[in-house]
Amino acid sequence: MNINYLLNNTFSNDIAIDIGTDNTLIYVNGKGLVLKEPSYVAYDEKTGEIQEVGTKAKEMLGKNPQGIKVLKPINMGVIADIELATKMIKEFISSIYNKTILKPRIIASVCAGSTQVEQRAICDVLKSVGAREVYLIDEPLAAASGAGCDISLARGMLIADIGGGRCDVASISLGHTVIGKSITTAGESFTDEIVKYIKKKYNINIGPLTAENIKTQIGCAYPFELMKTMEVYGCDVTSGLPCSVSVNSEEIREVFDV
């Protein structure tokens, strides 16, 4: 038996990672999806020490004490803060990865049409957290494969991968991207529009987490059979006092129709 094959497949856990604007997912060969956490980091502004990552960091958004900052190191599908992204991913991997003799091989998804600089940033981050080898795959290809499509066929398939910070659209054939385009209108864009709408119509300030709850609970592209409503809590713009308002799925659908 080839010694390299034995070492690579016995003592190394291959990892697939999707570092998204909103969420980071990690898949371990033989174990399946082992981590799905929000791509948030809470850190001390003075010392730079990481306080929390993932869900716990996201829960601190808008409630963080003075001196503690909550950020997303990934912006529109691209690593915006390499240092914070490295620390975040290192925390994620260490929480699920038992050290073996060899470092893991990691495959990571990248936006369609990503630049060499953006790809190099991802490779540098993953190597700094312990990857032995790093491979990159276009997100539409990964999405098609995960959806059960046979991407090796000699016929065109049009794939739309809608994420938090970007929407990737690509035509694929024979296991390759024929042509692809990435735009920055995606999940976060809709969340931002909800925040603006509530402030403009009801004179109420709401946070991004509240807007995200509105989007996921009553947001729609087509009308529901029965209109849904939701009580929304925020602060009155004029008085600064807590207040609430009832919003419905029809008005949120109109917000999305831009």
Contacts in CASP RR format, 6 or more apart in sequence:
PFRMAT RR
TARGET T0000
AUTHOR 0000-0000-0000
METHOD contacts of the structure
MODEL  1
MNINYLLNNTFSNDIAIDIGTDNTLIYVNGKGLVLKEPSYVAYDEKTGEI
QEVGTKAKEMLGKNPQGIKVLKPINMGVIADIELATKMIKEFISSIYNKT
ILKPRIIASVCAGSTQVEQRAICDVLKSVGAREVYLIDEPLAAASGAGCD
ISLARGMLIADIGGGRCDVASISLGHTVIGKSITTAGESFTDEIVKYIKK
KYNINIGPLTAENIKTQIGCAYPFELMKTMEVYGCDVTSGLPCSVSVNSE
EIREVFDV
7 101 0 8 1.000
7 102 0 8 1.000
8 102 0 8 1.000
8 105 0 8 1.000
11 100 0 8 1.000
11 101 0 8 1.000
11 102 0 8 1.000
12 100 0 8 1.000
12 101 0 8 1.000
12 102 0 8 1.000
12 103 0 8 1.000
12 104 0 8 1.000
12 105 0 8 1.000
12 132 0 8 1.000
13 28 0 8 1.000
13 29 0 8 1.000
13 31 0 8 1.000
13 97 0 8 1.000
13 98 0 8 1.000
13 100 0 8 1.000
13 104 0 8 1.000
14 28 0 8 1.000
14 29 0 8 1.000
14 104 0 8 1.000
14 105 0 8 1.000
14 106 0 8 1.000
14 107 0 8 1.000
15 26 0 8 1.000
15 27 0 8 1.000
15 28 0 8 1.000
15 29 0 8 1.000
15 93 0 8 1.000
15 97 0 8 1.000
15 104 0 8 1.000
15 105 0 8 1.000
15 106 0 8 1.000
15 107 0 8 1.000
15 131 0 8 1.000
16 26 0 8 1.000
16 27 0 8 1.000
16 29 0 8 1.000
16 106 0 8 1.000
16 107 0 8 1.000
16 108 0 8 1.000
16 109 0 8 1.000
17 24 0 8 1.000
17 25 0 8 1.000
17 26 0 8 1.000
17 27 0 8 1.000
17 89 0 8 1.000
17 106 0 8 1.000
17 107 0 8 1.000
17 108 0 8 1.000
17 109 0 8 1.000
17 126 0 8 1.000
18 24 0 8 1.000
18 25 0 8 1.000
18 108 0 8 1.000
18 109 0 8 1.000
18 139 0 8 1.000
18 142 0 8 1.000
19 39 0 8 1.000
19 74 0 8 1.000
19 77 0 8 1.000
19 79 0 8 1.000
19 85 0 8 1.000
19 89 0 8 1.000
19 108 0 8 1.000
19 109 0 8 1.000
19 122 0 8 1.000
20 39 0 8 1.000
20 74 0 8 1.000
20 77 0 8 1.000
20 163 0 8 1.000
20 164 0 8 1.000
20 165 0 8 1.000
21 39 0 8 1.000
21 72 0 8 1.000
21 74 0 8 1.000
21 75 0 8 1.000
21 76 0 8 1.000
21 77 0 8 1.000
21 163 0 8 1.000
21 164 0 8 1.000
21 165 0 8 1.000
21 166 0 8 1.000
21 186 0 8 1.000
21 188 0 8 1.000
22 38 0 8 1.000
22 39 0 8 1.000
22 72 0 8 1.000
22 163 0 8 1.000
22 164 0 8 1.000
22 165 0 8 1.000
22 187 0 8 1.000
22 188 0 8 1.000
23 36 0 8 1.000
23 37 0 8 1.000
23 38 0 8 1.000
23 39 0 8 1.000
24 35 0 8 1.000
24 36 0 8 1.000
24 37 0 8 1.000
24 38 0 8 1.000
24 39 0 8 1.000
24 54 0 8 1.000
24 88 0 8 1.000
24 89 0 8 1.000
24 92 0 8 1.000
25 33 0 8 1.000
25 35 0 8 1.000
25 36 0 8 1.000
26 33 0 8 1.000
26 34 0 8 1.000
26 35 0 8 1.000
26 36 0 8 1.000
26 92 0 8 1.000
26 93 0 8 1.000
26 96 0 8 1.000
27 33 0 8 1.000
27 34 0 8 1.000
28 34 0 8 1.000
28 96 0 8 1.000
28 97 0 8 1.000
34 96 0 8 1.000
35 92 0 8 1.000
35 95 0 8 1.000
35 96 0 8 1.000
37 53 0 8 1.000
37 54 0 8 1.000
37 55 0 8 1.000
37 92 0 8 1.000
38 54 0 8 1.000
38 55 0 8 1.000
38 57 0 8 1.000
38 58 0 8 1.000
39 54 0 8 1.000
39 72 0 8 1.000
39 73 0 8 1.000
39 74 0 8 1.000
39 88 0 8 1.000
40 53 0 8 1.000
40 54 0 8 1.000
40 57 0 8 1.000
40 58 0 8 1.000
40 61 0 8 1.000
40 70 0 8 1.000
40 71 0 8 1.000
40 72 0 8 1.000
40 88 0 8 1.000
41 50 0 8 1.000
41 52 0 8 1.000
41 53 0 8 1.000
41 54 0 8 1.000
41 57 0 8 1.000
41 70 0 8 1.000
41 71 0 8 1.000
41 72 0 8 1.000
41 73 0 8 1.000
41 84 0 8 1.000
41 87 0 8 1.000
41 88 0 8 1.000
42 50 0 8 1.000
42 51 0 8 1.000
42 52 0 8 1.000
42 53 0 8 1.000
42 56 0 8 1.000
42 57 0 8 1.000
42 60 0 8 1.000
42 64 0 8 1.000
42 68 0 8 1.000
42 69 0 8 1.000
42 70 0 8 1.000
43 49 0 8 1.000
43 50 0 8 1.000
43 51 0 8 1.000
43 68 0 8 1.000
43 69 0 8 1.000
43 71 0 8 1.000
43 84 0 8 1.000
43 87 0 8 1.000
44 51 0 8 1.000
44 67 0 8 1.000
44 68 0 8 1.000
45 67 0 8 1.000
45 68 0 8 1.000
45 69 0 8 1.000
46 67 0 8 1.000
50 87 0 8 1.000
50 88 0 8 1.000
50 91 0 8 1.000
51 57 0 8 1.000
51 60 0 8 1.000
51 68 0 8 1.000
52 60 0 8 1.000
53 87 0 8 1.000
53 88 0 8 1.000
53 91 0 8 1.000
53 92 0 8 1.000
54 88 0 8 1.000
54 92 0 8 1.000
57 70 0 8 1.000
58 70 0 8 1.000
58 209 0 8 1.000
60 68 0 8 1.000
60 70 0 8 1.000
61 70 0 8 1.000
61 208 0 8 1.000
61 209 0 8 1.000
62 70 0 8 1.000
62 207 0 8 1.000
62 209 0 8 1.000
64 70 0 8 1.000
71 81 0 8 1.000
71 84 0 8 1.000
72 80 0 8 1.000
73 79 0 8 1.000
73 80 0 8 1.000
73 81 0 8 1.000
73 82 0 8 1.000
73 84 0 8 1.000
73 85 0 8 1.000
73 88 0 8 1.000
74 80 0 8 1.000
74 85 0 8 1.000
75 165 0 8 1.000
76 165 0 8 1.000
76 166 0 8 1.000
76 184 0 8 1.000
76 186 0 8 1.000
76 188 0 8 1.000
77 111 0 8 1.000
77 164 0 8 1.000
77 165 0 8 1.000
77 166 0 8 1.000
78 111 0 8 1.000
78 114 0 8 1.000
78 118 0 8 1.000
78 121 0 8 1.000
79 85 0 8 1.000
79 118 0 8 1.000
79 121 0 8 1.000
79 122 0 8 1.000
79 125 0 8 1.000
82 121 0 8 1.000
82 124 0 8 1.000
82 125 0 8 1.000
85 125 0 8 1.000
86 125 0 8 1.000
86 128 0 8 1.000
86 129 0 8 1.000
89 125 0 8 1.000
89 126 0 8 1.000
89 129 0 8 1.000
90 128 0 8 1.000
90 129 0 8 1.000
93 129 0 8 1.000
93 130 0 8 1.000
97 104 0 8 1.000
102 132 0 8 1.000
103 130 0 8 1.000
103 131 0 8 1.000
103 132 0 8 1.000
104 130 0 8 1.000
104 131 0 8 1.000
104 132 0 8 1.000
105 131 0 8 1.000
105 132 0 8 1.000
105 133 0 8 1.000
105 134 0 8 1.000
105 135 0 8 1.000
106 126 0 8 1.000
106 131 0 8 1.000
106 133 0 8 1.000
106 134 0 8 1.000
106 135 0 8 1.000
107 134 0 8 1.000
107 135 0 8 1.000
107 136 0 8 1.000
107 137 0 8 1.000
108 122 0 8 1.000
108 126 0 8 1.000
108 134 0 8 1.000
108 135 0 8 1.000
108 136 0 8 1.000
108 137 0 8 1.000
109 136 0 8 1.000
109 137 0 8 1.000
109 138 0 8 1.000
109 139 0 8 1.000
109 142 0 8 1.000
110 118 0 8 1.000
110 119 0 8 1.000
110 122 0 8 1.000
110 136 0 8 1.000
110 137 0 8 1.000
110 138 0 8 1.000
110 139 0 8 1.000
111 118 0 8 1.000
111 138 0 8 1.000
111 139 0 8 1.000
111 166 0 8 1.000
111 168 0 8 1.000
111 182 0 8 1.000
112 138 0 8 1.000
112 139 0 8 1.000
112 140 0 8 1.000
112 168 0 8 1.000
112 169 0 8 1.000
112 170 0 8 1.000
112 177 0 8 1.000
112 180 0 8 1.000
112 181 0 8 1.000
112 182 0 8 1.000
113 138 0 8 1.000
113 180 0 8 1.000
113 181 0 8 1.000
113 182 0 8 1.000
114 182 0 8 1.000
119 136 0 8 1.000
122 134 0 8 1.000
122 136 0 8 1.000
123 134 0 8 1.000
123 136 0 8 1.000
126 134 0 8 1.000
127 134 0 8 1.000
138 168 0 8 1.000
138 170 0 8 1.000
138 177 0 8 1.000
138 180 0 8 1.000
139 161 0 8 1.000
139 168 0 8 1.000
140 159 0 8 1.000
140 160 0 8 1.000
140 161 0 8 1.000
140 168 0 8 1.000
140 169 0 8 1.000
140 170 0 8 1.000
140 172 0 8 1.000
140 177 0 8 1.000
140 180 0 8 1.000
141 151 0 8 1.000
141 159 0 8 1.000
141 170 0 8 1.000
141 172 0 8 1.000
141 175 0 8 1.000
141 176 0 8 1.000
141 177 0 8 1.000
143 159 0 8 1.000
143 161 0 8 1.000
143 168 0 8 1.000
144 151 0 8 1.000
144 157 0 8 1.000
144 159 0 8 1.000
144 172 0 8 1.000
145 151 0 8 1.000
149 157 0 8 1.000
149 159 0 8 1.000
151 157 0 8 1.000
151 172 0 8 1.000
151 175 0 8 1.000
152 174 0 8 1.000
152 175 0 8 1.000
153 173 0 8 1.000
153 174 0 8 1.000
154 173 0 8 1.000
154 174 0 8 1.000
155 173 0 8 1.000
156 171 0 8 1.000
156 172 0 8 1.000
156 173 0 8 1.000
156 178 0 8 1.000
157 171 0 8 1.000
157 172 0 8 1.000
157 173 0 8 1.000
158 169 0 8 1.000
158 170 0 8 1.000
158 171 0 8 1.000
159 168 0 8 1.000
159 169 0 8 1.000
159 170 0 8 1.000
159 171 0 8 1.000
159 172 0 8 1.000
160 167 0 8 1.000
160 168 0 8 1.000
160 169 0 8 1.000
161 167 0 8 1.000
161 168 0 8 1.000
161 169 0 8 1.000
161 170 0 8 1.000
162 186 0 8 1.000
162 187 0 8 1.000
163 186 0 8 1.000
163 187 0 8 1.000
164 186 0 8 1.000
164 187 0 8 1.000
164 188 0 8 1.000
165 184 0 8 1.000
165 186 0 8 1.000
165 187 0 8 1.000
165 188 0 8 1.000
165 189 0 8 1.000
166 182 0 8 1.000
166 183 0 8 1.000
166 184 0 8 1.000
166 186 0 8 1.000
167 182 0 8 1.000
167 183 0 8 1.000
167 184 0 8 1.000
167 185 0 8 1.000
167 186 0 8 1.000
168 180 0 8 1.000
168 181 0 8 1.000
168 182 0 8 1.000
169 180 0 8 1.000
169 181 0 8 1.000
169 182 0 8 1.000
169 183 0 8 1.000
170 177 0 8 1.000
170 178 0 8 1.000
170 179 0 8 1.000
170 180 0 8 1.000
170 181 0 8 1.000
171 177 0 8 1.000
171 178 0 8 1.000
171 179 0 8 1.000
171 180 0 8 1.000
172 178 0 8 1.000
187 215 0 8 1.000
190 215 0 8 1.000
190 255 0 8 1.000
190 256 0 8 1.000
191 208 0 8 1.000
191 211 0 8 1.000
191 212 0 8 1.000
191 215 0 8 1.000
192 208 0 8 1.000
192 211 0 8 1.000
193 255 0 8 1.000
193 256 0 8 1.000
193 258 0 8 1.000
194 206 0 8 1.000
194 211 0 8 1.000
194 214 0 8 1.000
194 215 0 8 1.000
194 252 0 8 1.000
194 255 0 8 1.000
195 206 0 8 1.000
195 207 0 8 1.000
195 208 0 8 1.000
195 211 0 8 1.000
197 251 0 8 1.000
197 252 0 8 1.000
197 255 0 8 1.000
198 204 0 8 1.000
198 205 0 8 1.000
198 206 0 8 1.000
198 211 0 8 1.000
198 232 0 8 1.000
198 245 0 8 1.000
198 247 0 8 1.000
199 205 0 8 1.000
199 206 0 8 1.000
199 237 0 8 1.000
201 251 0 8 1.000
202 245 0 8 1.000
203 236 0 8 1.000
203 237 0 8 1.000
203 238 0 8 1.000
204 232 0 8 1.000
204 234 0 8 1.000
204 235 0 8 1.000
204 236 0 8 1.000
204 237 0 8 1.000
204 243 0 8 1.000
204 245 0 8 1.000
205 234 0 8 1.000
205 235 0 8 1.000
205 236 0 8 1.000
205 237 0 8 1.000
206 232 0 8 1.000
206 233 0 8 1.000
206 234 0 8 1.000
207 234 0 8 1.000
210 232 0 8 1.000
210 233 0 8 1.000
210 234 0 8 1.000
213 230 0 8 1.000
214 230 0 8 1.000
214 232 0 8 1.000
214 247 0 8 1.000
214 252 0 8 1.000
215 252 0 8 1.000
217 228 0 8 1.000
217 230 0 8 1.000
218 228 0 8 1.000
218 229 0 8 1.000
218 230 0 8 1.000
218 247 0 8 1.000
218 248 0 8 1.000
218 249 0 8 1.000
218 252 0 8 1.000
219 249 0 8 1.000
219 252 0 8 1.000
219 253 0 8 1.000
219 256 0 8 1.000
220 249 0 8 1.000
220 252 0 8 1.000
220 253 0 8 1.000
220 256 0 8 1.000
221 253 0 8 1.000
221 256 0 8 1.000
222 253 0 8 1.000
223 249 0 8 1.000
223 250 0 8 1.000
223 253 0 8 1.000
224 249 0 8 1.000
227 248 0 8 1.000
227 249 0 8 1.000
227 250 0 8 1.000
228 248 0 8 1.000
228 249 0 8 1.000
229 246 0 8 1.000
229 247 0 8 1.000
229 248 0 8 1.000
229 249 0 8 1.000
230 246 0 8 1.000
230 247 0 8 1.000
230 248 0 8 1.000
231 244 0 8 1.000
231 245 0 8 1.000
231 246 0 8 1.000
232 244 0 8 1.000
232 245 0 8 1.000
232 246 0 8 1.000
232 247 0 8 1.000
233 242 0 8 1.000
233 243 0 8 1.000
233 244 0 8 1.000
234 242 0 8 1.000
234 243 0 8 1.000
234 244 0 8 1.000
235 241 0 8 1.000
235 242 0 8 1.000
235 243 0 8 1.000
236 242 0 8 1.000
236 243 0 8 1.000
END
